[in-house]
Amino acid sequence: MTTVREEFGSLVFDEATMREKLPKETFRQMQKTLHEGKRLQPETASVVANAMKDWAIEKGATHFTHWFQPMTGVTAEKHDGFLTPSGDGKIIMEFSGKELVRGEPDASSFPSGGLRATFEARGYTAWDPTSYAFIKDKTLCIPTAFCSYGGEALDKKTPLLRSMEAINREALRVLRLFGNTGVTSVKTTVGPEQEYFLIDKELYDRRPDLIYTGRTLFGAKAPKGQELEDHYFGTIKPRVKAYMEDLNAELWRLGVLAKTEHNEVAPAQHELAPVFTTTNIATDHNQLTMEVMQKVARRHGMVCLLHEKPFAGVNGSGKHNNWSISTNTGVNLLEPGETPFENAQFLLFLTAVIRAVDEYQDLLRISVASAGNDHRLGANEAPPAVVSMFLGEELAAVLDAIEKEGSYNAKDREMMKIGVHVLPKFPKDSTDRNRTSPFAFTGNKFEFRMLGSSASVADANTVLNTAVASVLRDFADRLEGAEDFAAELHNLIRDTVIAHKRILFNGNGYDDAWLREAEKRGLSNYKTTPEALAHFLDEKNVRLFTSMGVFSEAELRSRSEIYEENYAKILNIEALTMIDMTKRSILPAVSKFAGSLAESASSVRRVVTEAPLTYEEETVASLSRLAPSAAEKLHVLENANMAARALEDSAARAMAYKDTVLPAMTELRVVVDGLETLVSHDAWPYPSYGDLLYSVR
């Protein structure tokens, strides 16, 4: 029996495997590419391809694919066999360096936001050698970027890699000013916690709304939800535990550092958290994790729901993005440190993040915007739509002292003058967590809590990396030209705190008083995706991305259109599903049930003529009031959806779905959920919330 240690990464062409399979010089070249970002030469790629092919075949692989992340939000792959005819009726197994480095999938059917015409089909995938190849379902998967024939990014990985190059470049400039010449690269790291629901597959198959949209569009609340909070961290049910064990085994073989698992607050909700790793690898791993979670669930007779709000009335699912900055020498630049020198460096990077979050709060909100996440943000399981930062009491006190040129009084420590050479020491984790904060400092990293469960972490981290890189560039420009570095460093930190302290908030993010205060401070509050997307192409945002080389203006405009279209398409599908369920199943079921009750009521009334209203009569009367209302709301929804869908402009269409279709859907749901409480369980056409949330034992 193999151990976890032996199994971990067994399906990954990682550095240990490279060391074993590659010639020494080729391995050294690969190390330079992996750790220093050096370009890989064609001859080296050919050697790597041959070794990778031999290794994959030994593991049972028969095909290879360029595994990429288009703007659909999921991964894409086209499989090609290793086999090549040998000319004598036999085959040989081949895989060239050219096939490793570049592929040519059809790009016409992927979202391009107008960058590509339908007839312009050619697209390219380019190997990302900084992310390890792996084997999945007997196929060698090569992580790649995806671009158009003209070189425009059509995926989520390309801009992420560009943003990582940007923050590496600017962070190195800053570190050189502190005399640090030993660091050769700086990378951001991420550990994305993943929340999800597990429900019984047999019940899922009877819910068209779950099948088509990922969430329940109808459903009266169950008698018990999460009120007792007894599911959170509770004993994991045997069926779920078996699933988690199987899931871990698969993820570990793929090199995914799945570490923590537990029950979440809502019934049937759970969480998986990995150990942090480099951002582009963490992005690949999270996409893999979501795919494997769904595949393994079906093997256990369950379905894994990754929608942000699959059930009304209970917590939705998010994805907490734990983000930090580290050097290749192992130093976390967001670690407070133990010496005055390290604290000065830490405070500079800290204030860079503060300024970045304040200046680009709109982009951070946009990076997590989706139709699904709109249902979740602002509720009791997620932060509000207002972006703010939590630092904790001790760090807040340090920054306050810097601003006021005063002293800092740490517990059990003497008064200290805040200066450049005499900066206070403060331990990490010296304050409580704030789970209502969208962007919270948690000791040596920031936890960005606004991401939705189904989202790719690439979008949020592209924005974070780019915004912080831009601020570091400005910091380096100012400090490099300073006559007195120490004095200018102090002034820079202080000036930044004063200019951007409005984004700092340590209190309750759910409090209405905070929302009023945030408005006074000038913070944005975009409650819905269309409201947020209206600011995506603001001049400052276009300037940020183009100046840092992360997006061209054309790429930004294409993404804006894709995001708007995606929002409208999702609501169109949801509206059509509600219409279909109501017309074809719900109203007929109500009519049939009411008819049977009316017949029963008539029989009773013939026997007892003077009795008060019977159960049957009362129920029929209630159904007779609600059913016509449902039909009326259904008609309103149909008209609203047709009108919104007819709009040609993508921004106007998205706004119409928000302003007219979504409210019509809500009104129809209220009536239908009322009908469900009156119709017998057996007569209602779909499994109830109680069935769905408590089916897995």
C-alpha positions as CSV (number, residue, x, y, z in Angstrom):
1,M,0.0,0.0,0.0
2,T,1.4,3.3,-1.1
3,T,1.6,6.2,1.4
4,V,0.4,9.8,0.9
5,R,4.0,10.9,0.7
6,E,4.6,8.5,-2.1
7,E,1.4,9.3,-3.9
8,F,1.7,13.1,-3.6
9,G,2.5,14.6,-7.0
10,S,2.8,11.2,-8.7
11,L,0.9,12.5,-11.7
12,V,2.8,15.8,-11.9
13,F,5.9,16.4,-14.1
14,D,7.4,18.4,-11.2
15,E,11.0,19.4,-10.4
16,A,11.7,16.1,-8.7
17,T,10.5,14.2,-11.8
18,M,12.5,16.6,-14.0
19,R,15.6,16.0,-12.1
20,E,15.2,12.3,-12.6
21,K,14.1,12.3,-16.2
22,L,16.0,15.2,-17.8
23,P,19.7,15.5,-18.7
24,K,21.6,17.7,-16.1
25,E,22.0,20.7,-18.4
26,T,18.4,20.6,-19.5
27,F,17.2,20.4,-15.9
28,R,19.4,23.4,-15.1
29,Q,17.8,25.4,-17.9
30,M,14.3,24.4,-16.7
31,Q,15.2,25.6,-13.2
32,K,16.2,29.0,-14.5
33,T,12.8,29.2,-16.3
34,L,10.9,28.1,-13.3
35,H,12.6,30.3,-10.7
36,E,14.0,33.2,-12.7
37,G,11.6,33.5,-15.6
38,K,14.4,32.8,-18.2
39,R,13.1,32.0,-21.7
40,L,13.4,28.4,-22.7
41,Q,15.3,27.6,-25.9
42,P,13.7,25.5,-28.6
43,E,16.3,22.7,-28.4
44,T,15.7,22.5,-24.6
45,A,11.9,22.3,-25.2
46,S,12.5,19.3,-27.6
47,V,14.4,17.4,-24.9
48,V,11.8,18.2,-22.3
49,A,9.0,17.1,-24.6
50,N,10.5,13.7,-25.2
51,A,11.1,13.1,-21.5
52,M,7.7,14.3,-20.7
53,K,6.1,12.0,-23.2
54,D,8.1,8.9,-22.0
55,W,7.1,9.7,-18.4
56,A,3.4,10.2,-19.3
57,I,3.2,6.9,-21.3
58,E,4.8,5.1,-18.3
59,K,1.9,6.5,-16.2
60,G,-0.7,5.2,-18.7
61,A,-1.3,8.3,-20.8
62,T,-2.3,8.0,-24.4
63,H,-3.0,11.6,-25.3
64,F,-1.8,15.1,-24.6
65,T,-3.6,18.4,-24.5
66,H,-2.9,22.1,-24.1
67,W,-5.0,22.9,-21.0
68,F,-6.1,26.5,-21.0
69,Q,-8.5,28.9,-19.3
70,P,-10.6,30.8,-21.8
71,M,-13.0,33.6,-20.8
72,T,-15.8,31.0,-20.2
73,G,-14.7,30.7,-16.6
74,V,-13.8,27.0,-16.9
75,T,-10.9,25.2,-18.5
76,A,-10.7,23.9,-22.1
77,E,-8.8,21.1,-23.7
78,K,-8.4,19.4,-27.1
79,H,-6.8,15.9,-26.9
80,D,-4.3,14.6,-29.4
81,G,-2.8,11.1,-29.4
82,F,0.9,10.5,-29.1
83,L,0.7,7.9,-31.9
84,T,2.2,8.5,-35.3
85,P,2.1,6.1,-38.3
86,S,5.5,4.4,-38.8
87,G,4.9,3.5,-42.5
88,D,4.8,-0.2,-42.1
89,G,1.3,-0.4,-40.7
90,K,2.5,0.2,-37.2
91,I,2.8,3.3,-35.0
92,I,5.4,5.1,-33.0
93,M,4.7,7.3,-30.0
94,E,6.0,10.8,-30.6
95,F,5.7,14.3,-29.0
96,S,7.8,17.1,-30.3
97,G,9.1,20.3,-28.7
98,K,6.9,22.2,-31.2
99,E,3.8,20.3,-30.0
100,L,4.8,21.1,-26.4
101,V,5.4,24.8,-26.9
102,R,2.5,25.7,-29.1
103,G,-0.9,24.5,-30.1
104,E,-3.6,25.9,-32.5
105,P,-7.1,25.4,-31.2
106,D,-10.1,26.9,-33.0
107,A,-10.6,30.3,-31.3
108,S,-13.9,31.2,-33.0
109,S,-16.2,29.6,-30.5
110,F,-14.6,31.1,-27.4
111,P,-15.7,34.5,-26.0
112,S,-13.6,37.3,-27.6
113,G,-15.6,40.4,-27.0
114,G,-15.3,41.5,-30.6
115,L,-11.5,40.8,-30.8
116,R,-12.1,38.0,-33.3
117,A,-14.8,37.6,-36.0
118,T,-16.5,34.3,-36.2
119,F,-14.8,33.4,-39.5
120,E,-11.3,34.2,-38.0
121,A,-10.9,30.8,-36.4
122,R,-7.2,30.6,-35.6
123,G,-5.9,30.9,-32.1
124,Y,-2.8,29.8,-30.3
125,T,-2.0,28.1,-27.0
126,A,1.5,28.7,-25.6
127,W,3.1,26.5,-22.9
128,D,3.5,28.1,-19.5
129,P,6.6,26.3,-18.3
130,T,6.3,27.9,-14.8
131,S,3.3,25.6,-14.1
132,Y,3.9,21.9,-14.0
133,A,2.3,19.5,-16.6
134,F,0.2,16.8,-15.1
135,I,-1.8,13.7,-16.1
136,K,-5.6,13.7,-15.8
137,D,-7.8,10.9,-17.2
138,K,-4.9,9.3,-19.1
139,T,-4.1,12.6,-20.8
140,L,-0.9,14.7,-20.4
141,C,-2.2,18.2,-19.6
142,I,0.1,21.0,-20.4
143,P,-0.9,24.3,-18.8
144,T,-0.9,27.0,-21.5
145,A,-1.9,30.6,-22.2
146,F,-4.4,31.3,-25.0
147,C,-4.2,34.1,-27.5
148,S,-5.7,35.2,-30.8
149,Y,-4.0,35.1,-34.2
150,G,-3.1,38.7,-33.6
151,G,-1.6,38.1,-30.1
152,E,-4.5,39.4,-28.0
153,A,-5.1,37.6,-24.8
154,L,-8.3,35.4,-24.9
155,D,-7.8,33.8,-21.6
156,K,-7.4,34.5,-17.9
157,K,-3.8,33.2,-17.5
158,T,-2.0,35.5,-19.9
159,P,-2.9,38.8,-18.1
160,L,-2.2,37.0,-14.7
161,L,1.3,36.1,-15.9
162,R,1.8,39.7,-17.2
163,S,0.7,41.1,-13.8
164,M,3.1,38.8,-12.0
165,E,5.9,40.1,-14.2
166,A,4.9,43.6,-13.4
167,I,4.9,43.2,-9.6
168,N,8.2,41.3,-9.8
169,R,9.8,44.1,-11.8
170,E,8.7,46.9,-9.5
171,A,9.2,45.1,-6.2
172,L,12.8,44.3,-7.1
173,R,13.3,48.0,-7.7
174,V,12.1,48.8,-4.2
175,L,14.1,46.0,-2.6
176,R,17.3,47.3,-4.2
177,L,16.8,50.6,-2.5
178,F,16.9,48.8,0.9
179,G,20.3,47.3,-0.2
180,N,18.9,43.9,-0.9
181,T,20.8,42.5,-3.9
182,G,20.4,38.8,-3.2
183,V,16.8,38.6,-4.3
184,T,16.4,37.8,-7.9
185,S,12.6,37.4,-8.1
186,V,9.5,38.4,-6.2
187,K,6.2,36.5,-6.6
188,T,2.8,36.8,-5.2
189,T,1.4,33.7,-3.4
190,V,-2.2,32.6,-3.0
191,G,-4.1,30.1,-0.9
192,P,-7.8,30.1,-2.1
193,E,-10.2,28.5,0.4
194,Q,-13.1,26.8,-1.5
195,E,-16.6,26.5,-0.2
196,Y,-19.2,24.1,-1.8
197,F,-22.5,22.2,-1.2
198,L,-23.0,18.5,-1.6
199,I,-26.5,17.2,-2.5
200,D,-27.9,13.8,-3.5
201,K,-27.6,13.3,-7.3
202,E,-31.0,11.6,-7.6
203,L,-32.7,14.7,-6.2
204,Y,-30.5,17.0,-8.3
205,D,-31.6,15.2,-11.4
206,R,-35.2,16.2,-10.6
207,R,-34.4,19.9,-10.3
208,P,-34.2,21.6,-13.8
209,D,-33.1,24.9,-12.1
210,L,-30.0,23.2,-10.5
211,I,-29.2,21.5,-13.8
212,Y,-29.5,24.6,-16.0
213,T,-28.4,27.4,-13.6
214,G,-26.6,25.8,-10.6
215,R,-29.0,27.3,-8.1
216,T,-32.6,26.8,-6.9
217,L,-34.8,29.4,-8.6
218,F,-37.8,28.2,-6.4
219,G,-37.9,26.7,-3.0
220,A,-39.8,27.4,0.3
221,K,-37.6,27.4,3.4
222,A,-37.2,24.2,5.2
223,P,-38.4,24.1,8.9
224,K,-34.7,24.0,9.9
225,G,-31.9,25.9,8.3
226,Q,-28.7,27.1,9.9
227,E,-30.3,28.7,12.9
228,L,-28.7,26.3,15.5
229,E,-25.3,26.6,13.8
230,D,-24.8,23.0,14.6
231,H,-23.5,22.1,11.2
232,Y,-20.4,24.4,11.4
233,F,-17.3,22.4,12.3
234,G,-19.7,19.5,13.2
235,T,-18.9,15.8,12.8
236,I,-18.5,15.1,9.2
237,K,-21.1,12.6,8.0
238,P,-19.8,9.2,6.8
239,R,-20.9,9.7,3.1
240,V,-19.3,13.1,3.0
241,K,-16.1,11.9,4.8
242,A,-15.7,9.1,2.2
243,Y,-16.1,11.8,-0.5
244,M,-13.4,14.0,1.1
245,E,-11.0,11.1,1.4
246,D,-11.4,10.2,-2.3
247,L,-11.1,13.9,-3.2
248,N,-8.0,14.4,-1.2
249,A,-6.4,11.3,-2.8
250,E,-7.0,12.6,-6.3
251,L,-5.9,16.1,-5.6
252,W,-2.7,15.0,-3.8
253,R,-1.8,12.8,-6.9
254,L,-2.2,16.0,-8.9
255,G,0.1,17.9,-6.6
256,V,-2.7,20.1,-5.1
257,L,-1.9,20.9,-1.5
258,A,-5.3,20.2,-0.1
259,K,-4.9,20.5,3.6
260,T,-8.0,21.6,5.6
261,E,-11.6,20.2,5.3
262,H,-14.6,20.9,7.5
263,N,-18.4,21.5,7.6
264,E,-19.4,25.1,6.9
265,V,-22.3,27.0,8.4
266,A,-25.2,26.0,6.1
267,P,-26.5,22.5,6.1
268,A,-24.9,20.4,3.3
269,Q,-22.1,23.1,3.0
270,H,-18.4,22.3,3.3
271,E,-15.0,23.8,2.8
272,L,-11.6,22.8,1.4
273,A,-8.5,24.9,2.0
274,P,-5.1,24.4,0.4
275,V,-1.6,25.5,1.4
276,F,-0.6,28.7,-0.4
277,T,1.6,28.5,-3.5
278,T,2.7,30.8,-6.4
279,T,-0.3,32.6,-7.8
280,N,-0.4,31.2,-11.3
281,I,0.0,27.7,-10.0
282,A,-2.6,28.3,-7.3
283,T,-4.9,29.5,-10.1
284,D,-4.3,26.3,-12.0
285,H,-4.8,24.2,-8.9
286,N,-8.1,25.9,-8.0
287,Q,-9.5,25.2,-11.5
288,L,-8.4,21.6,-11.1
289,T,-9.9,21.4,-7.6
290,M,-13.3,22.6,-8.8
291,E,-13.3,20.1,-11.6
292,V,-12.2,17.2,-9.5
293,M,-14.6,18.1,-6.7
294,Q,-17.5,17.7,-9.2
295,K,-16.2,14.5,-10.8
296,V,-15.6,12.8,-7.4
297,A,-19.0,13.8,-6.1
298,R,-20.8,12.0,-8.9
299,R,-18.8,8.9,-8.2
300,H,-20.3,9.0,-4.7
301,G,-23.8,9.5,-5.9
302,M,-23.8,13.2,-5.1
303,V,-23.5,16.6,-6.9
304,C,-21.1,19.3,-5.9
305,L,-22.7,22.8,-6.2
306,L,-20.2,25.7,-6.7
307,H,-22.8,28.4,-7.3
308,E,-22.5,31.4,-5.0
309,K,-26.1,31.1,-3.7
310,P,-27.6,27.7,-4.5
311,F,-30.2,28.0,-1.7
312,A,-32.1,31.1,-0.6
313,G,-32.2,31.7,3.2
314,V,-28.9,30.0,4.1
315,N,-25.3,31.0,3.6
316,G,-23.9,31.1,0.1
317,S,-20.4,29.9,-0.9
318,G,-17.3,32.1,-1.4
319,K,-13.7,31.6,-2.0
320,H,-11.3,33.4,0.3
321,N,-8.2,34.6,-1.5
322,N,-5.2,34.6,0.9
323,W,-2.7,36.8,-0.9
324,S,0.9,37.8,0.0
325,I,4.2,38.8,-1.6
326,S,7.4,36.7,-1.2
327,T,11.0,36.7,-2.5
328,N,12.8,33.8,-4.0
329,T,14.9,33.8,-0.8
330,G,11.9,32.9,1.3
331,V,11.1,36.3,2.8
332,N,7.4,37.2,3.1
333,L,7.3,41.0,2.4
334,L,4.1,41.3,4.3
335,E,5.6,39.8,7.5
336,P,5.9,42.5,10.1
337,G,9.4,41.3,11.1
338,E,11.4,41.5,14.3
339,T,13.9,44.4,13.5
340,P,13.5,48.1,12.8
341,F,14.9,47.6,9.3
342,E,12.5,44.9,8.4
343,N,9.6,46.9,9.8
344,A,10.5,49.8,7.6
345,Q,10.5,47.6,4.6
346,F,7.2,46.0,5.7
347,L,5.5,49.3,6.3
348,L,6.4,50.5,2.8
349,F,4.9,47.4,1.2
350,L,1.9,47.6,3.6
351,T,1.2,51.2,2.6
352,A,1.6,50.2,-1.1
353,V,-1.2,47.7,-0.7
354,I,-3.3,50.3,1.2
355,R,-3.0,52.8,-1.6
356,A,-3.6,50.2,-4.3
357,V,-6.8,49.0,-2.7
358,D,-8.0,52.6,-2.1
359,E,-7.3,53.8,-5.6
360,Y,-8.6,50.7,-7.4
361,Q,-11.4,49.7,-5.1
362,D,-13.7,49.7,-8.1
363,L,-11.5,47.2,-10.0
364,L,-11.4,44.9,-7.0
365,R,-15.2,44.9,-6.9
366,I,-15.4,44.3,-10.6
367,S,-12.9,41.4,-10.3
368,V,-15.4,39.5,-8.2
369,A,-18.6,40.6,-10.0
370,S,-21.0,38.0,-11.3
371,A,-24.7,37.3,-11.4
372,G,-24.2,34.6,-8.8
373,N,-22.1,36.7,-6.4
374,D,-24.6,39.5,-6.4
375,H,-26.9,37.2,-4.4
376,R,-24.2,36.6,-1.9
377,L,-22.4,39.9,-1.2
378,G,-23.8,41.9,1.7
379,A,-25.5,38.9,3.3
380,N,-24.4,37.4,6.6
381,E,-21.9,35.0,5.1
382,A,-20.1,37.5,2.9
383,P,-18.6,41.1,3.1
384,P,-20.6,44.0,1.8
385,A,-20.1,45.4,-1.7
386,V,-18.1,48.3,-0.2
387,V,-14.4,47.6,-0.4
388,S,-12.5,48.4,2.8
389,M,-9.4,47.1,4.6
390,F,-9.1,45.7,8.1
391,L,-5.6,46.0,9.7
392,G,-6.4,45.3,13.4
393,E,-5.9,47.5,16.4
394,E,-2.1,47.2,16.6
395,L,-1.3,48.0,13.0
396,A,-3.9,50.8,13.0
397,A,-2.2,52.3,16.1
398,V,1.2,52.1,14.4
399,L,-0.1,53.9,11.3
400,D,-1.9,56.5,13.4
401,A,1.3,57.2,15.3
402,I,3.2,57.6,12.0
403,E,0.5,60.0,10.7
404,K,0.6,62.2,13.8
405,E,4.4,62.0,14.2
406,G,3.7,60.8,17.7
407,S,4.6,57.8,19.7
408,Y,3.5,54.2,19.7
409,N,2.6,52.5,23.0
410,A,2.6,48.7,22.6
411,K,1.4,46.6,25.5
412,D,4.1,45.9,28.0
413,R,6.6,48.1,26.0
414,E,8.0,51.5,26.6
415,M,6.9,54.5,24.6
416,M,8.7,54.6,21.2
417,K,9.2,57.5,18.8
418,I,8.1,56.7,15.3
419,G,10.9,57.5,12.9
420,V,12.9,55.9,10.1
421,H,15.6,54.2,12.1
422,V,13.6,53.6,15.2
423,L,10.4,51.8,14.2
424,P,8.2,49.8,16.6
425,K,8.3,46.0,16.7
426,F,4.9,44.3,16.7
427,P,4.0,40.6,16.6
428,K,1.9,39.1,13.9
429,D,-1.6,37.9,14.8
430,S,-1.8,40.5,17.6
431,T,-5.4,41.2,16.9
432,D,-8.7,39.5,16.3
433,R,-10.0,38.6,12.8
434,N,-12.8,40.6,11.2
435,R,-14.9,38.3,9.1
436,T,-17.1,41.1,7.8
437,S,-14.1,42.9,6.1
438,P,-13.7,42.4,2.4
439,F,-9.9,42.8,2.6
440,A,-8.4,41.8,6.0
441,F,-4.8,41.6,7.2
442,T,-4.3,38.3,8.9
443,G,-0.8,38.3,10.2
444,N,1.4,38.1,7.1
445,K,-1.1,38.1,4.3
446,F,-4.3,39.7,3.2
447,E,-7.5,37.7,2.9
448,F,-9.7,39.0,0.1
449,R,-13.1,37.6,1.0
450,M,-15.3,38.9,-1.8
451,L,-14.6,36.2,-4.4
452,G,-17.5,33.9,-5.3
453,S,-17.2,30.1,-5.1
454,S,-17.3,29.4,-8.8
455,A,-14.9,32.2,-9.8
456,S,-11.5,31.8,-11.3
457,V,-9.0,33.4,-8.8
458,A,-7.1,34.8,-11.9
459,D,-9.2,37.9,-12.2
460,A,-8.9,39.2,-8.6
461,N,-5.2,38.4,-8.5
462,T,-4.5,40.1,-11.8
463,V,-6.1,43.3,-10.4
464,L,-4.3,43.0,-7.1
465,N,-0.9,42.3,-8.7
466,T,-1.3,45.1,-11.2
467,A,-2.5,47.7,-8.7
468,V,0.2,47.0,-6.2
469,A,2.9,47.0,-8.9
470,S,1.7,50.4,-10.1
471,V,2.0,51.9,-6.6
472,L,5.5,50.2,-6.1
473,R,6.6,51.8,-9.4
474,D,5.6,55.2,-8.1
475,F,7.3,54.5,-4.8
476,A,10.5,53.5,-6.5
477,D,10.5,56.6,-8.8
478,R,10.2,58.8,-5.7
479,L,12.8,57.1,-3.6
480,E,15.3,56.5,-6.3
481,G,15.5,60.3,-6.8
482,A,15.7,61.2,-3.2
483,E,18.8,63.0,-1.8
484,D,18.1,61.6,1.7
485,F,16.6,58.1,1.3
486,A,15.8,57.7,5.0
487,A,13.9,60.9,5.3
488,E,12.1,60.4,2.0
489,L,11.1,56.9,3.1
490,H,9.5,58.2,6.3
491,N,7.7,61.0,4.4
492,L,6.5,58.6,1.7
493,I,5.0,56.2,4.3
494,R,3.3,59.0,6.2
495,D,2.0,60.8,3.1
496,T,0.5,57.5,1.9
497,V,-1.2,56.8,5.2
498,I,-2.7,60.3,5.3
499,A,-3.9,60.2,1.7
500,H,-5.5,56.7,1.8
501,K,-6.6,56.1,5.4
502,R,-10.3,56.4,4.3
503,I,-10.1,52.8,3.1
504,L,-9.2,51.5,6.6
505,F,-12.0,50.2,8.7
506,N,-11.8,47.8,11.7
507,G,-15.5,47.7,12.6
508,N,-18.6,45.8,11.6
509,G,-19.0,45.8,7.8
510,Y,-22.6,44.8,8.1
511,D,-23.6,47.8,10.2
512,D,-25.8,50.3,8.3
513,A,-23.9,53.1,10.0
514,W,-20.7,51.9,8.3
515,L,-22.4,52.1,4.9
516,R,-23.4,55.7,5.6
517,E,-19.8,56.4,6.8
518,A,-18.3,54.8,3.7
519,E,-20.4,57.0,1.5
520,K,-19.1,60.1,3.5
521,R,-15.6,58.9,2.9
522,G,-16.2,58.6,-0.8
523,L,-15.9,54.9,-1.0
524,S,-17.8,53.1,-3.8
525,N,-20.8,50.8,-3.2
526,Y,-21.6,48.9,-6.4
527,K,-24.2,46.4,-5.3
528,T,-24.7,44.7,-8.6
529,T,-22.5,43.5,-11.4
530,P,-23.8,46.0,-14.1
531,E,-23.3,48.9,-11.7
532,A,-19.7,47.8,-11.1
533,L,-19.0,47.0,-14.8
534,A,-20.0,50.6,-15.8
535,H,-16.7,51.7,-14.3
536,F,-14.4,49.0,-15.8
537,L,-13.3,51.3,-18.6
538,D,-12.8,54.5,-16.5
539,E,-9.8,56.4,-17.7
540,K,-7.7,55.6,-14.6
541,N,-8.4,51.9,-14.9
542,V,-7.5,51.8,-18.6
543,R,-4.3,53.8,-17.8
544,L,-3.4,51.4,-15.0
545,F,-3.5,48.2,-17.1
546,T,-2.0,49.7,-20.3
547,S,0.8,51.4,-18.5
548,M,1.8,48.2,-16.6
549,G,1.6,46.1,-19.8
550,V,-1.1,43.8,-18.5
551,F,-3.9,44.6,-20.9
552,S,-4.1,46.6,-24.1
553,E,-7.1,48.9,-24.4
554,A,-8.6,46.6,-27.0
555,E,-8.3,43.6,-24.6
556,L,-10.0,45.7,-21.9
557,R,-12.9,46.6,-24.1
558,S,-13.4,43.0,-25.1
559,R,-13.5,41.9,-21.5
560,S,-16.0,44.6,-20.6
561,E,-18.3,43.3,-23.4
562,I,-17.8,39.6,-22.4
563,Y,-18.6,40.4,-18.7
564,E,-21.8,42.3,-19.7
565,E,-22.9,39.6,-22.1
566,N,-22.2,36.8,-19.6
567,Y,-24.3,38.5,-16.9
568,A,-27.3,38.9,-19.4
569,K,-26.9,35.4,-20.6
570,I,-27.0,33.9,-17.1
571,L,-30.2,35.9,-16.2
572,N,-31.8,35.0,-19.5
573,I,-31.2,31.3,-18.8
574,E,-32.5,31.6,-15.3
575,A,-35.6,33.5,-16.5
576,L,-36.3,30.9,-19.2
577,T,-35.9,28.1,-16.7
578,M,-38.3,29.8,-14.2
579,I,-40.8,30.2,-17.1
580,D,-40.5,26.6,-18.2
581,M,-40.8,25.2,-14.6
582,T,-43.8,27.3,-13.8
583,K,-45.7,26.7,-17.0
584,R,-45.0,23.0,-17.5
585,S,-44.9,21.7,-14.0
586,I,-45.8,24.0,-11.1
587,L,-49.1,25.5,-12.3
588,P,-50.3,22.2,-13.7
589,A,-49.4,20.5,-10.4
590,V,-51.2,23.2,-8.4
591,S,-54.3,23.0,-10.6
592,K,-54.4,19.2,-10.2
593,F,-54.0,19.4,-6.5
594,A,-56.6,22.1,-6.1
595,G,-59.0,20.0,-8.2
596,S,-58.6,17.0,-6.0
597,L,-59.1,19.1,-2.9
598,A,-62.2,20.8,-4.4
599,E,-63.7,17.4,-5.1
600,S,-62.9,16.2,-1.6
601,A,-64.3,19.5,-0.2
602,S,-67.5,19.0,-2.1
603,S,-68.0,15.5,-0.8
604,V,-67.5,16.7,2.8
605,R,-69.9,19.6,2.3
606,R,-72.6,17.3,1.0
607,V,-72.5,15.4,4.3
608,V,-72.0,18.3,6.8
609,T,-73.7,21.4,5.4
610,E,-73.4,23.7,8.4
611,A,-69.8,23.1,9.3
612,P,-67.2,25.9,9.2
613,L,-64.7,26.0,6.3
614,T,-62.9,22.7,6.0
615,Y,-59.1,22.3,5.4
616,E,-59.9,21.5,1.8
617,E,-62.0,24.6,1.3
618,E,-59.5,26.9,3.0
619,T,-56.6,25.5,1.0
620,V,-58.5,25.7,-2.3
621,A,-59.4,29.3,-1.6
622,S,-55.7,30.1,-0.9
623,L,-54.6,28.3,-4.0
624,S,-57.3,30.1,-6.0
625,R,-55.8,33.4,-5.0
626,L,-52.2,32.6,-5.5
627,A,-52.4,30.6,-8.7
628,P,-53.7,33.5,-10.8
629,S,-51.1,35.8,-9.2
630,A,-48.4,33.3,-10.3
631,A,-49.8,33.3,-13.8
632,E,-49.8,37.1,-13.8
633,K,-46.2,37.3,-12.5
634,L,-45.2,34.7,-15.1
635,H,-46.6,36.9,-17.9
636,V,-44.7,39.9,-16.5
637,L,-41.4,37.9,-16.5
638,E,-41.9,36.7,-20.0
639,N,-42.4,40.2,-21.3
640,A,-39.5,41.6,-19.4
641,N,-37.2,38.9,-20.6
642,M,-38.1,39.4,-24.2
643,A,-37.6,43.1,-24.0
644,A,-34.2,42.9,-22.3
645,R,-33.0,40.2,-24.7
646,A,-34.0,42.4,-27.7
647,L,-31.5,45.1,-26.7
648,E,-28.4,45.2,-28.9
649,D,-26.0,47.1,-26.7
650,S,-24.4,44.8,-24.1
651,A,-24.3,47.3,-21.3
652,A,-27.9,48.4,-21.8
653,R,-29.0,44.7,-22.0
654,A,-27.2,43.9,-18.7
655,M,-28.8,46.9,-17.0
656,A,-32.2,45.8,-18.3
657,Y,-31.8,42.4,-16.9
658,K,-30.8,43.9,-13.5
659,D,-33.6,46.5,-13.4
660,T,-36.6,44.6,-14.9
661,V,-35.9,40.8,-15.3
662,L,-34.4,40.1,-11.9
663,P,-37.2,41.9,-10.0
664,A,-39.8,40.0,-12.0
665,M,-38.0,36.7,-11.2
666,T,-38.1,37.6,-7.5
667,E,-41.8,38.5,-7.6
668,L,-42.7,35.2,-9.3
669,R,-40.6,33.2,-6.8
670,V,-42.4,34.8,-3.8
671,V,-45.8,33.6,-5.1
672,V,-44.6,30.2,-6.2
673,D,-42.8,29.5,-2.9
674,G,-46.1,30.4,-1.2
675,L,-47.9,27.8,-3.4
676,E,-45.3,25.2,-2.3
677,T,-46.3,25.6,1.3
678,L,-49.9,24.8,0.5
679,V,-49.5,21.8,-1.9
680,S,-48.8,18.4,-0.4
681,H,-45.2,17.2,-0.6
682,D,-46.2,14.3,-2.9
683,A,-48.1,16.6,-5.3
684,W,-45.3,19.2,-5.6
685,P,-43.3,18.5,-8.8
686,Y,-39.8,19.1,-7.4
687,P,-37.8,18.0,-4.3
688,S,-38.1,20.5,-1.5
689,Y,-35.3,22.4,0.3
690,G,-35.6,20.0,3.2
691,D,-35.0,17.1,0.8
692,L,-32.0,18.7,-0.9
693,L,-30.3,20.1,2.2
694,Y,-30.7,17.0,4.4
695,S,-30.4,14.2,1.8
696,V,-26.7,13.3,2.3
697,R,-26.2,11.4,5.5
